[in-house]
Amino acid sequence: MSKYDLIEAMTENHQRFSNYMNILTEPDFLYAMPGKWSAGQQLDHIVRSTKPLILAVRLPHFILKLIFGSANRLSKSFEELVKKYEDKIAEGGKASGSFIPPAVGFDKKDALIKELGSIITKINTGIEKFTEEELDTCILPHPLLGKVTFREMIYFTINHVDHHHYNIDKAIQEGLLNN
């Protein structure tokens, strides 16, 4: 994907997720399957996991390279990155540290959706400042995937929101069937 394709996918996937979150009723927003996060917690997790990218897109690219180094390989394709993430999840990988959401009340829904929109706008503005080459040479640390290129981090972010959208929808549907 070109950087403009990345921006378009970031916008579309996060907007689709936000639209879905907007229509959730309070019971659906708060519902959680045993041992799983509620829709509200998943929304908070998406906000927590995208927010650090604002700093990454705002730092001068040479600073990113000084801190994290430069890629010594080509970027994976979108499909390869998604497969790597799915494999890590299948191996038991999960969110940790500051990416674990607290309980989230229904009263937080609108503010979190608005914050997510603002974060994605800022990330997209930052992506525009990268050259195609910089997307493949700047690297960032990912808590589950290790060092990834900036392009791969954006691939992850595009897929990550869909992963959680699917999980929320699945939980709500299962909850409806069990009631």
Secondary structure as UniProt FT lines:
FT   HELIX           3..23
FT   HELIX           26..30
FT   TURN            34..35
FT   HELIX           39..50
FT   HELIX           52..58
FT   HELIX           61..68
FT   HELIX           78..90
FT   TURN            91..92
FT   HELIX           97..99
FT   HELIX           106..108
FT   HELIX           109..127
FT   TURN            128..129
FT   HELIX           132..137
FT   STRAND          138..142
FT   TURN            143..145
FT   STRAND          146..149
FT   HELIX           150..178
//
